[in-house]
Amino acid sequence: MNRWNWKIKRMSKNITLKELAKELKCSIGLISKWENAERNMSHDKAEKYKNYIEEK
């Protein structure tokens, strides 16, 4: 699944960027830029992002 699809899935589950940033211990901006393919984040954080959305 590409980043855009993950963003749509996150939004459909009403998971906020603030909630994710707190869980991943990173900035809201990093997640936003990653979702919009403007920046990369570590493989570990990307996996945590995906797992958090899947589990919610």
C-alpha positions as CSV (number, residue, x, y, z in Angstrom):
1,M,0.0,0.0,0.0
2,N,1.4,3.4,-0.8
3,R,1.6,6.4,1.5
4,W,-1.5,8.1,0.2
5,N,-3.6,4.9,0.9
6,W,-2.2,4.8,4.4
7,K,-3.2,8.4,4.9
8,I,-6.8,7.7,3.7
9,K,-7.0,4.6,6.0
10,R,-5.7,6.7,8.9
11,M,-8.3,9.4,8.2
12,S,-11.1,6.9,7.8
13,K,-10.4,5.6,11.3
14,N,-10.3,9.1,12.7
15,I,-6.7,8.8,13.8
16,T,-5.2,12.3,14.1
17,L,-1.7,13.3,13.3
18,K,-1.3,14.5,16.9
19,E,-2.3,11.0,18.2
20,L,0.2,9.3,15.8
21,A,3.0,11.8,16.6
22,K,2.6,11.0,20.3
23,E,2.6,7.3,19.7
24,L,5.6,7.4,17.3
25,K,7.5,10.0,19.4
26,C,8.0,12.3,16.4
27,S,6.6,15.6,15.1
28,I,3.3,16.0,13.4
29,G,5.1,17.6,10.5
30,L,7.2,14.6,9.9
31,I,4.2,12.3,9.6
32,S,2.4,14.8,7.4
33,K,5.4,15.2,5.1
34,W,5.9,11.4,4.9
35,E,2.2,10.9,4.0
36,N,2.5,13.5,1.2
37,A,5.8,12.0,0.0
38,E,7.8,15.1,0.8
39,R,10.1,13.4,3.3
40,N,11.2,10.0,4.4
41,M,11.1,8.5,7.9
42,S,13.0,5.6,9.3
43,H,11.8,2.1,8.4
44,D,11.1,1.5,12.1
45,K,8.8,4.5,12.4
46,A,7.1,3.7,9.1
47,E,6.4,0.2,10.4
48,K,5.1,1.5,13.8
49,Y,2.8,4.0,11.8
50,K,1.4,1.1,9.8
51,N,0.9,-1.2,12.7
52,Y,-0.8,1.5,14.8
53,I,-3.3,2.2,12.0
54,E,-3.9,-1.5,11.4
55,E,-4.6,-2.2,15.1
56,K,-7.0,0.7,15.6
